Amino acid sequence: MNYLTKIALGVAIVLALNANASEKKDSLTIKGDMGIWYEGYGLNKTPGSPNPNFYSARRPWNLFRYSFNPILFYGKWEIPFNFNFSPALNNFTTAYGTKQNFWQFLTNPVNSFGLRPKIGTTEFLLGTQFLKYSDLSTGDLGIFGYGINLSPGKFRIKLFKGVSQSPINYMAPSSSLPNGVAGAYQRNQWMAQLGLGEEGKYFAGFNIVKSVDKISSVNSPPLTPIEPQENLVISFLANTTTTKGWKYNIELAQSFFTRDLNAPLSLTPIEDFKPFITSHTSTGKDNALMMGIAKKGKDWEIGTKFNYFGAGYYTAGYQFMTNDRLEYLLNTRFNAWKKKMNVVGSLGERVGNLSRVAGPSLTHQLIANINVFTQFTDHFTLNTSFNNYGFNSPGLSGYKSVSNELSVNPSYTWNNTKMSNLLSGTYTWSKYDETTIIPPGTTHNNTQTVLILYVPTFFNSKISPDFSVMWFKNSAPTIDLTLLTATGGMSWKLNKKVKLKGQLQYSLSTTQPYTANKNLLATTGFDWEVFKKLTWQFSATANLYHYGSQLPGSSLTPVYPGSPGYFESTVRTGLQYKF
């Protein structure tokens, strides 16, 4: 019996229980939804094979996805299930066309098999769970495993063990897999939290998280730079909100990170926390700190934040977090002009390269933004925002970059006895300057965007259209790009059970000195309530693209005498049942 048969059998058992529950409502109640989805993808290129692959398929040709999300209520028990999976979809680190074994299928981050039975203040966690104890400890990784949450009185106790990364064997590039498969080690994860708290008032506690790659989990290990790693994070977290509007938060953490478990053991270990972690020559420890304070009034709020991340600090969850930096920020929000104006702003600085690993000098980044929304009349509003992001490295490279963006969005509405109208416009100006000493000079990259949207609403009609036009301009030393797009959409409530919808979009994109690329995109679909609890959703998209002289037929090998292009189509349909 394969795993799909087992899942189908499980669904049948639950439905049978649901039928039995209808006779004994006091003993068992089931609520939730279930569904099946199919997505078909097609791509036809002109010229086709054996010409060069100037446009690659973006999706698998056929894809099924299943969902089953019941919640069982039995006495004091509450048991939510979360089963969302695709049997043919591969792991993020594999390529389409490769197979998964059952363990990879269960621990695949794009699949989810989880349930969280709860009775009183005790909650059991089984299967795929997305747990976030704090920013500096767990992050928000999806983990397949088991655990428990306890809340006796004001105590808070959490424990969980699982796998956050499936094992994938390395596969070298071949004719069937041109890019090969990078591969990955199985990553096991343990986490725990112990604290005191009261919902909406305060919390204080300790987190401990350990993640370790299992070297023996693959037969063909990944190549460098993918190495087996280990990490232990310990943090203290506290936050509180007072009745007078004050909010305080702080988290202090330390990590013990091993970059390569294959490296020799350290003869003079930085720190050795046996049996939790053993120091290697590639092991280091460092600290991180996040803290903030804010005061909230009736029509205003002001606060400040300070963050520090040591050069050797690594969380267990946010694997791509930038470390070796500190930042401080002042935030504010207030209402003005008889509460018709709302202002939100922040100002601060980020200082990097604290360890001087990347050079002898610090780097500086200015962070500033402000957003002002004003309700001038019942019909006219204006939203304006400005953002600044600057970076400065005063070392020998003399690198400096400054990004500024200004956006203005006026909106006007008017009505009559038959309809209401919304006319909205947005203008965005963005300027990016990059300066270097070696080689000397400043590079400018400026963009402008204009978007006009019109939405009429008919009071006595079931048809709801919308129209928009967008103009985009990107000017840089080697780029002069212009994009013009016109879009029209419509939804039509045919009756109480069927709603039709569609959209047509035409675009011209021109990069000087070439002729324009042309793109026609059409989408249509419907939502149909077949029965009271059963809904059928359908959508189809057709994308026709023709290249201008930027990709002429003569640039292909062999030479193509016509105009290159492609036709891309997607069909998505599914049934969802609520019970």
C-alpha positions in Angstrom: 0.0 0.0 0.0 1.7 3.3 -1.1 1.4 6.5 0.9 -1.3 8.0 -1.3 -3.5 5.0 -0.7 -2.8 5.3 3.0 -3.8 9.0 3.0 -7.0 8.3 1.0 -7.8 5.6 3.5 -7.3 8.1 6.3 -9.6 10.6 4.6 -12.3 7.9 4.3 -12.0 7.0 8.0 -12.3 10.7 9.0 -15.4 11.2 6.8 -16.9 8.1 8.3 -16.3 9.5 11.7 -17.9 12.7 10.5 -21.0 10.8 9.4 -21.2 9.0 12.8 -20.7 12.4 14.5 -23.9 13.7 12.9 -25.8 11.2 15.1 -23.8 12.0 18.3 -23.1 15.7 18.1 -22.3 15.9 21.7 -19.4 13.4 21.5 -17.7 14.4 18.3 -17.8 17.4 15.9 -15.7 17.9 12.8 -15.2 21.2 11.0 -12.8 22.2 8.3 -12.2 21.9 4.5 -10.6 19.6 2.0 -9.7 20.0 -1.7 -7.8 18.8 -4.7 -6.0 21.1 -7.2 -4.5 20.5 -10.6 -2.3 22.8 -12.5 -1.3 22.2 -16.2 1.5 24.1 -17.9 2.3 24.4 -21.6 5.1 26.1 -23.5 5.5 26.4 -27.3 8.5 28.3 -28.6 9.1 29.7 -32.1 11.6 28.5 -33.2 11.4 25.2 -31.2 13.9 22.4 -30.9 16.8 22.0 -31.8 17.3 25.8 -31.6 18.8 27.3 -28.5 16.8 27.4 -25.3 16.1 31.2 -25.3 13.2 30.8 -22.9 12.9 28.0 -20.3 9.8 26.5 -18.8 9.0 28.1 -15.4 6.8 25.3 -14.0 6.3 21.5 -14.1 4.1 20.4 -16.9 1.5 18.7 -14.6 1.1 19.3 -10.9 -1.5 17.9 -8.4 -1.9 19.3 -4.9 -4.1 18.0 -2.1 -5.4 19.7 1.1 -7.2 18.2 4.1 -7.7 20.5 7.1 -10.3 19.2 9.6 -10.6 20.3 13.2 -12.0 17.6 15.5 -13.8 18.6 18.7 -14.3 15.8 21.3 -15.2 16.8 24.8 -12.5 19.1 26.0 -10.2 18.0 23.1 -9.6 20.3 20.1 -7.5 18.6 17.3 -6.7 20.6 14.2 -5.1 18.8 11.2 -3.1 20.4 8.4 -2.4 18.1 5.4 -1.2 20.1 2.3 1.0 18.2 -0.1 1.9 17.4 -3.7 3.2 13.8 -4.4 5.1 14.9 -7.5 6.7 18.1 -6.3 10.4 18.0 -5.4 12.4 19.5 -2.6 13.7 23.0 -3.0 17.3 21.6 -3.4 16.4 19.1 -6.1 15.4 19.4 -9.7 12.2 18.4 -11.5 12.4 14.9 -12.7 14.2 13.5 -9.7 12.3 11.2 -7.3 11.7 11.5 -3.6 11.6 8.7 -1.1 8.9 8.6 1.6 11.0 10.4 4.2 11.9 13.2 1.8 8.3 13.5 0.9 7.2 13.9 4.5 10.0 16.3 5.4 9.8 18.3 2.2 9.4 22.0 3.2 6.8 22.6 0.5 4.6 19.8 2.0 2.8 20.0 5.3 1.5 17.1 7.4 0.7 18.4 10.9 -1.8 18.2 13.7 -2.0 20.0 17.1 -4.4 18.2 19.6 -5.2 20.5 22.5 -6.9 19.8 25.8 -7.1 22.7 28.3 -3.7 24.4 28.5 -1.8 21.4 27.0 -1.1 21.2 23.3 0.6 18.4 21.4 2.5 19.1 18.1 2.9 16.4 15.5 4.2 16.6 11.9 5.0 19.8 10.1 4.9 22.9 12.4 6.0 26.5 11.9 7.3 27.6 15.3 8.7 31.0 16.2 9.9 31.3 19.8 11.8 34.5 19.0 13.7 36.4 16.3 17.2 35.5 17.6 16.6 31.8 18.4 14.2 29.7 16.2 13.2 32.1 13.4 10.2 30.7 11.6 11.4 27.5 9.9 9.0 24.8 9.0 10.0 21.6 10.9 8.6 18.1 10.7 8.6 16.4 14.1 6.9 16.3 17.5 6.6 18.4 20.6 4.4 19.8 23.4 3.3 23.2 24.7 2.4 23.5 28.4 0.8 26.5 30.1 0.2 25.6 33.7 -0.8 28.9 35.4 1.7 31.6 34.4 4.4 29.1 33.4 5.2 28.6 29.7 7.0 25.4 28.6 7.6 24.4 25.0 9.6 21.4 23.6 10.0 20.3 20.0 12.2 17.9 18.0 12.2 17.5 14.3 13.8 17.8 10.8 14.1 21.2 9.1 15.9 19.9 5.9 15.5 16.7 4.0 18.6 14.7 2.9 19.3 15.0 -0.8 22.1 13.2 -2.6 24.4 15.2 -4.8 24.0 14.6 -8.6 26.5 15.8 -11.2 25.3 17.6 -14.3 24.2 15.4 -17.1 22.2 15.4 -20.3 18.9 14.8 -18.4 19.8 17.2 -15.6 21.9 20.0 -17.1 22.3 21.8 -13.8 22.6 18.7 -11.6 21.4 18.6 -8.0 23.3 20.5 -5.4 22.2 18.2 -2.6 21.8 18.8 1.1 22.4 17.1 4.5 19.5 16.2 6.7 19.2 18.9 9.4 17.9 17.8 12.8 16.4 20.5 15.1 15.8 20.6 18.9 14.2 23.6 20.7 12.9 24.4 24.1 11.4 27.4 25.9 10.9 28.0 29.7 9.3 31.1 30.9 6.6 33.1 32.8 3.9 35.1 31.1 0.4 36.5 30.9 -1.2 37.1 27.5 -1.1 40.7 26.4 0.8 41.8 29.5 4.3 40.3 29.8 6.6 37.4 29.1 10.1 36.5 30.3 11.9 33.3 29.6 14.9 31.4 28.1 15.1 29.7 24.7 17.6 27.0 23.6 17.8 25.8 20.0 20.2 23.3 18.5 20.5 22.3 14.8 22.9 19.8 13.4 23.5 18.3 10.0 23.6 14.5 9.8 26.7 13.6 7.7 25.6 10.0 7.2 22.1 11.0 5.8 23.4 11.1 2.2 25.3 8.6 0.2 26.7 11.2 -2.2 27.5 14.3 -0.1 27.2 17.9 -1.5 30.2 19.6 -2.8 31.8 22.7 -1.3 30.6 25.3 -0.3 27.8 23.2 1.2 29.3 21.8 4.4 27.7 19.9 7.3 27.1 22.5 10.1 26.0 22.7 13.7 24.6 25.5 15.8 23.5 26.0 19.4 21.6 29.2 20.4 20.7 30.3 23.9 18.7 33.5 24.4 16.8 35.4 27.1 13.6 37.1 26.0 11.4 39.6 27.9 8.7 42.0 26.9 5.9 43.9 28.7 3.1 46.3 28.0 1.9 48.7 30.8 -1.6 50.1 31.3 -0.1 53.6 30.6 0.9 52.7 27.1 4.6 51.9 27.6 6.0 48.9 25.7 9.4 47.3 26.4 11.2 44.4 24.8 14.7 42.9 24.9 16.3 39.7 23.7 19.9 38.8 24.4 21.4 35.7 22.7 24.6 33.8 22.2 25.4 31.3 19.4 28.0 28.5 19.1 28.3 27.9 15.4 30.4 25.2 13.6 30.8 26.0 9.9 32.2 22.5 9.0 31.7 19.4 11.1 34.3 17.6 9.0 37.0 20.0 10.4 39.2 18.6 13.2 38.3 19.0 16.8 39.7 22.1 18.5 42.7 21.5 20.7 42.0 24.8 22.5 38.2 25.0 22.3 36.5 28.4 22.4 33.8 26.8 24.5 32.7 23.2 24.9 29.1 22.5 26.0 29.2 18.7 26.1 27.0 16.9 25.5 25.2 19.7 23.6 28.0 20.8 21.3 31.7 20.0 20.8 34.2 22.6 19.5 35.9 22.2 16.1 38.5 24.3 14.5 35.7 25.9 12.5 33.6 26.7 15.7 33.1 30.2 16.9 30.8 32.0 19.4 29.3 35.4 19.4 26.4 37.5 20.7 23.4 39.4 19.5 21.0 42.0 21.1 17.6 43.4 20.2 15.9 45.9 22.4 13.2 48.6 22.1 11.0 51.0 24.0 7.9 52.8 22.9 5.1 55.0 24.3 1.7 55.0 22.8 -0.9 57.7 23.2 -4.4 58.3 21.9 -3.3 59.7 18.5 0.4 59.2 18.5 3.2 56.7 19.2 7.0 57.2 19.5 9.7 54.6 20.1 13.3 53.6 19.5 15.0 50.3 18.6 18.6 49.1 18.9 19.9 45.9 17.3 23.4 44.3 17.4 24.6 41.2 15.6 28.1 40.0 16.2 30.2 38.8 13.2 30.0 35.2 14.4 26.4 35.1 15.4 24.0 32.8 13.6 20.3 32.1 14.3 18.9 28.6 13.8 16.1 29.9 11.6 17.1 33.0 9.6 20.0 31.4 7.7 20.6 34.5 5.5 20.5 37.1 8.2 23.2 39.8 7.9 25.5 39.8 10.9 28.5 42.0 11.9 26.3 45.1 12.3 24.5 47.3 14.6 21.5 49.6 14.0 19.5 52.2 15.8 16.2 53.6 14.7 13.7 56.2 15.9 10.0 55.5 15.0 7.0 57.8 15.3 3.3 57.9 14.3 0.8 60.6 14.9 -2.4 62.2 13.7 -2.7 65.9 12.8 -5.0 68.5 11.2 -8.1 67.4 13.1 -7.2 63.7 12.6 -7.4 64.1 8.8 -3.7 63.5 8.4 -1.8 60.4 9.5 2.1 60.5 9.6 4.3 57.5 10.0 8.1 58.0 9.9 11.4 56.5 11.0 15.0 57.7 11.0 18.2 55.7 11.9 21.6 54.4 10.9 23.1 50.9 10.2 26.8 50.5 11.0 28.5 47.4 9.4 31.9 45.7 9.3 32.2 46.0 13.1 34.9 43.2 13.2 36.9 44.9 10.4 37.0 41.6 8.5 35.9 43.3 5.2 38.4 46.2 5.5 39.9 48.6 8.0 36.9 50.9 8.2 33.2 50.8 9.3 30.4 51.0 6.8 27.5 53.4 7.3 23.9 53.2 6.0 21.3 55.9 6.6 17.8 54.7 6.9 14.9 57.2 6.6 11.3 57.1 5.5 8.1 59.0 6.0 4.5 58.4 4.8 1.8 61.0 5.0 -1.9 60.2 4.3 -4.3 63.1 4.1 -8.1 63.0 3.8 -8.7 66.5 2.3 -12.5 65.9 1.6 -14.9 63.0 1.5 -13.9 62.6 -2.1 -10.2 63.5 -2.3 -7.3 61.8 -0.5 -3.5 62.1 -1.0 -0.8 59.6 0.1 2.8 60.7 -0.1 5.9 58.7 0.9 9.6 59.2 0.8 12.3 56.6 1.5 16.1 57.0 1.7 18.7 54.3 2.0 22.3 55.2 2.0 25.5 53.2 2.3 29.0 54.5 2.8 32.3 52.6 3.1 35.1 55.2 3.9 37.9 52.7 3.3 40.3 52.5 0.3 37.5 51.5 -2.0 35.5 54.7 -1.2 32.3 52.9 -2.1 29.1 54.9 -1.6 25.5 54.3 -2.7 22.4 56.4 -2.1 18.9 55.3 -3.0 16.0 57.8 -2.8 12.4 57.1 -3.7 9.4 59.5 -3.8 5.8 58.4 -4.3 2.7 60.5 -4.7 -0.8 58.8 -4.8 -3.9 61.1 -5.2 -7.4 59.4 -5.3 -10.7 60.9 -6.2 -14.2 59.4 -5.9 -17.6 60.7 -7.1 -21.1 59.3 -7.2 -24.5 59.6 -8.9 -27.8 57.8 -8.6 -26.6 54.9 -10.8 -22.9 54.4 -10.0 -19.8 55.3 -8.0 -16.4 56.1 -9.5 -12.8 55.8 -8.3 -9.9 57.5 -10.1 -6.5 57.0 -8.7 -3.0 57.9 -9.9 0.4 57.1 -8.6 3.7 58.6 -9.6 7.0 57.1 -8.3 10.4 58.6 -8.8 13.5 56.5 -7.8 17.1 57.6 -8.0 20.1 55.4 -7.3 23.7 56.7 -7.3 26.7 54.5 -6.9 30.2 56.0 -6.3 33.6 54.2 -6.4 37.2 55.4 -6.2 38.6 52.3 -8.0 37.7 52.8 -10.7 36.7 56.4 -10.1 33.3 57.6 -11.1 29.6 57.7 -10.2 26.9 55.6 -11.8 23.3 56.8 -11.9 20.2 54.6 -12.3 16.9 56.5 -12.3 13.4 55.1 -12.7 10.0 56.7 -13.1 6.6 55.0 -12.9 3.1 56.4 -13.6 0.0 54.3 -12.8 -3.6 55.4 -13.5 -6.5 53.3 -12.2 -10.2 53.7 -12.9 -12.9 51.6 -11.2 -16.6 52.2 -11.9 -19.1 50.5 -9.7 -22.7 50.1 -11.0 -25.4 50.0 -8.3 -27.9 48.0 -10.4 -25.5 45.8 -12.3 -23.8 42.5 -11.5 -20.8 43.5 -13.7 -17.7 45.1 -12.0 -15.0 46.4 -14.4 -11.6 48.0 -13.8 -9.1 49.7 -16.1 -5.5 50.7 -15.6 -2.5 52.1 -17.6 1.1 52.0 -16.5 4.2 53.7 -17.9 7.7 52.8 -16.6 11.0 54.3 -17.5 14.5 53.1 -16.5 17.5 55.3 -17.4 21.0 54.2 -16.8 24.4 54.4 -18.6 23.9 51.1 -20.4 20.0 50.8 -20.2 17.2 52.9 -21.7 14.1 50.9 -21.0 10.5 52.0 -21.5 7.5 49.8 -20.6 3.8 50.7 -21.4 1.0 48.4 -20.2 -2.8 48.7 -20.5 -5.0 46.4 -18.5 -8.8 45.8 -18.4 -10.5 43.5 -16.0 -14.1 42.4 -15.2 -16.0 40.3 -12.7 -19.6 39.2 -13.3 -21.8 37.7 -10.7 -23.9 35.5 -13.0 -26.1 34.3 -10.2 -25.9 33.5 -6.5 -23.6 30.5 -7.2 -21.5 31.5 -10.2 -19.0 34.4 -10.5 -17.1 34.9 -13.7 -13.9 36.9 -14.0 -11.4 37.9 -16.7 -8.5 40.2 -17.5 -6.8 41.3 -20.7 -3.3 43.0 -20.7 -1.2 44.3 -23.5 2.4 45.5 -23.0 5.2 47.1 -25.1 8.7 47.0 -23.7 11.4 48.9 -25.6 15.2 48.9 -24.9 16.9 51.4 -27.1 18.0 51.1 -29.8 16.0 48.0 -30.4 12.4 47.6 -31.5 9.7 46.8 -29.0 8.9 43.4 -27.5 5.1 42.8 -27.5 3.2 40.8 -24.9 -0.5 39.9 -24.8 -1.7 38.3 -21.6 -5.3 37.0 -21.1 -6.8 35.4 -18.0 -10.3 34.0 -17.5 -12.0 31.8 -14.9 -14.9 31.3 -12.6 -15.9 30.4 -9.0 -18.9 28.1 -8.8 -20.7 27.0 -5.6 -21.8 23.6 -7.0 -23.4 22.7 -3.7 -23.8 24.5 -0.4 -20.4 23.4 0.8 -18.6 22.4 -2.4 -16.9 25.1 -4.6 -15.3 24.6 -8.0 -12.6 27.1 -9.0 -11.1 27.4 -12.5 -8.7 29.8 -14.2 -6.8 29.8 -17.5 -4.0 32.0 -18.5 -2.5 32.5 -22.0 0.7 34.5 -22.6 1.8 35.4 -26.1 5.2 37.1 -26.4 7.0 38.3 -29.5 10.6 39.6 -29.3 11.7 42.7 -31.1 15.1 43.2 -32.6 16.7 42.7 -29.2 16.5 38.9 -29.9 16.5 38.8 -33.8 16.3 35.5 -35.6 19.9 36.0 -36.9 21.2 35.9 -33.3 20.0 32.3 -32.9 22.0 29.3 -33.9 21.0 28.0 -36.4 19.7 31.2 -37.8 15.9 31.6 -37.7 14.4 33.8 -40.6 11.2 34.8 -38.7 10.4 36.6 -35.5 11.2 34.6 -32.3 8.5 34.2 -29.6 6.7 31.9 -27.3 3.2 30.9 -26.2 2.8 30.0 -22.6 -0.4 28.7 -21.0 -1.5 27.7 -17.5 -4.7 26.0 -16.4 -5.6 25.7 -12.7 -8.7 24.1 -11.4 -9.7 22.6 -8.0 -12.6 21.5 -5.8 -12.9 22.6 -2.2 -15.3 21.1 0.2 -16.2 22.6 3.6 -17.7 20.5 6.3 
